[in-house]
Amino acid sequence: MTTFADSLKKEIARVARKELRDEIGALRKTSLAQRAEVAALKKQVKALQAQMNRLGKLKPEPAREAPRTASAASAVAPRGKPGRKVVFTAERLKTQRARLGLTQEQMARLLGVSSLSIWKWESGGAAPRASRVPKLLELLALGKREALARVAPEAP
């Protein structure tokens, strides 16, 4: 009787595997199609994110209002870039003057102020008037040769 029971169990297992094979094949096809669709959607999302980044760089963000203080009063908009303000800082003036290779006296002559004013601005003891800031920022944007050329004719 054990041989009959073993034969019956083997036959049931064989039929079950045959039935499952068809079901598993259908599931594999569905799974493969879903994976391909997910991969395509990931590519599409990546392309859309790249497009958003490009568009974000083209469109400037609206300017945020800063509280009015002595240093904020010296903020001006740079060369035609709407929504972005450049603020005068003593450290920036000092590093740019050193980069240009100018002395405090030469910088003062270029700006039409005293060398004491330059020293106070660089040390943070004072801030330039709002009327001086555009010319100051223009001077900071110059190259070394151009700045030295402007100083040379004024030298005694």
C-alpha positions as CSV (number, residue, x, y, z in Angstrom):
1,M,0.0,0.0,0.0
2,T,2.9,2.3,0.5
3,T,3.9,2.1,-3.1
4,F,0.3,3.2,-4.1
5,A,0.5,6.1,-1.6
6,D,3.9,7.2,-2.8
7,S,2.8,7.0,-6.5
8,L,-0.3,9.0,-5.7
9,K,1.8,11.7,-3.9
10,K,4.2,11.9,-6.8
11,E,1.4,12.2,-9.3
12,I,-0.3,15.0,-7.3
13,A,3.1,16.9,-7.0
14,R,3.7,16.5,-10.8
15,V,0.2,17.8,-11.7
16,A,0.6,20.7,-9.2
17,R,3.9,21.7,-10.7
18,K,2.4,21.6,-14.2
19,E,-0.5,23.8,-13.1
20,L,1.8,26.2,-11.2
21,R,4.2,26.5,-14.2
22,D,1.6,28.2,-16.3
23,E,0.6,30.5,-13.4
24,I,4.2,31.4,-12.6
25,G,4.9,32.1,-16.3
26,A,2.1,34.6,-16.4
27,L,3.3,36.2,-13.1
28,R,6.9,36.5,-14.5
29,K,5.6,38.2,-17.7
30,T,3.6,40.7,-15.6
31,S,6.6,41.3,-13.3
32,L,8.9,41.9,-16.2
33,A,6.4,44.4,-17.8
34,Q,6.1,46.2,-14.5
35,R,9.8,46.5,-14.1
36,A,10.2,47.9,-17.5
37,E,7.5,50.4,-16.8
38,V,9.1,51.5,-13.5
39,A,12.5,51.9,-15.3
40,A,10.8,54.1,-18.0
41,L,9.1,56.2,-15.3
42,K,12.4,56.7,-13.5
43,K,14.0,57.9,-16.7
44,Q,11.1,60.3,-17.2
45,V,11.3,61.7,-13.7
46,K,15.1,62.2,-14.1
47,A,14.5,64.1,-17.3
48,L,11.8,66.2,-15.7
49,Q,14.1,67.0,-12.8
50,A,16.9,68.1,-15.1
51,Q,14.4,70.3,-17.0
52,M,13.2,71.9,-13.7
53,N,16.8,72.6,-12.7
54,R,17.5,74.3,-16.0
55,L,14.3,76.4,-15.8
56,G,15.1,77.2,-12.2
57,K,18.5,78.7,-13.2
58,L,16.9,80.8,-15.9
59,K,14.2,82.3,-13.8
60,P,15.5,84.4,-10.9
61,E,13.9,84.1,-7.5
62,P,12.1,87.1,-6.1
63,A,14.1,89.3,-3.9
64,R,13.7,89.0,-0.2
65,E,13.4,92.1,1.9
66,A,16.1,92.5,4.4
67,P,15.7,94.6,7.5
68,R,17.1,98.2,7.1
69,T,20.4,98.7,9.0
70,A,23.5,100.7,8.3
71,S,25.0,97.9,6.2
72,A,21.7,96.9,4.5
73,A,21.4,100.5,3.4
74,S,24.5,100.1,1.4
75,A,23.0,97.2,-0.7
76,V,22.6,97.8,-4.4
77,A,21.5,95.7,-7.3
78,P,24.5,94.5,-9.4
79,R,24.8,94.9,-13.1
80,G,21.3,94.2,-14.4
81,K,20.6,91.1,-12.3
82,P,17.1,91.7,-10.9
83,G,16.2,90.2,-7.5
84,R,19.8,89.9,-6.3
85,K,21.5,92.4,-4.0
86,V,25.2,92.8,-3.3
87,V,26.0,94.0,0.2
88,F,29.2,95.8,1.0
89,T,31.5,93.9,3.4
90,A,34.8,95.1,4.8
91,E,36.5,91.7,4.2
92,R,35.5,91.8,0.5
93,L,36.9,95.3,0.1
94,K,40.2,94.3,1.8
95,T,40.7,91.1,-0.3
96,Q,39.8,92.8,-3.6
97,R,42.2,95.7,-2.9
98,A,44.9,93.2,-2.2
99,R,44.0,91.2,-5.3
100,L,44.2,94.4,-7.4
101,G,47.6,95.2,-5.8
102,L,46.6,98.7,-4.7
103,T,47.5,100.5,-1.6
104,Q,44.8,102.1,0.6
105,E,46.0,105.5,-0.7
106,Q,45.6,104.4,-4.3
107,M,42.2,103.0,-3.7
108,A,41.2,106.2,-2.0
109,R,42.3,108.2,-5.0
110,L,40.3,106.0,-7.3
111,L,37.2,106.4,-5.2
112,G,37.7,110.1,-4.4
113,V,37.8,109.6,-0.7
114,S,40.5,109.8,2.0
115,S,42.8,106.9,2.8
116,L,41.4,107.1,6.4
117,S,38.0,106.3,5.0
118,I,39.4,103.2,3.2
119,W,41.1,102.1,6.4
120,K,37.8,102.5,8.4
121,W,35.8,100.6,5.8
122,E,38.3,97.7,5.8
123,S,38.5,97.5,9.5
124,G,34.7,97.6,9.9
125,G,34.8,100.8,11.9
126,A,32.5,102.5,9.3
127,A,30.5,101.7,6.3
128,P,30.5,103.8,3.1
129,R,27.6,106.0,2.3
130,A,24.9,104.6,0.0
131,S,25.9,107.1,-2.7
132,R,29.5,105.7,-2.7
133,V,28.6,102.0,-2.9
134,P,27.8,101.7,-6.6
135,K,31.2,103.3,-7.5
136,L,32.9,101.1,-5.0
137,L,31.3,97.9,-6.4
138,E,32.2,99.0,-9.9
139,L,35.8,99.4,-8.8
140,L,35.8,96.0,-7.1
141,A,34.7,94.4,-10.4
142,L,37.7,95.8,-12.3
143,G,40.6,93.7,-13.3
144,K,44.1,94.4,-12.0
145,R,45.5,96.0,-15.2
146,E,42.5,98.3,-15.6
147,A,42.7,99.4,-11.9
148,L,46.4,100.1,-12.2
149,A,45.8,102.0,-15.5
150,R,43.3,104.2,-13.7
151,V,45.7,104.9,-10.9
152,A,48.8,105.6,-13.0
153,P,47.5,108.9,-14.7
154,E,46.5,110.2,-11.3
155,A,49.9,109.5,-9.7
156,P,52.1,112.7,-9.2
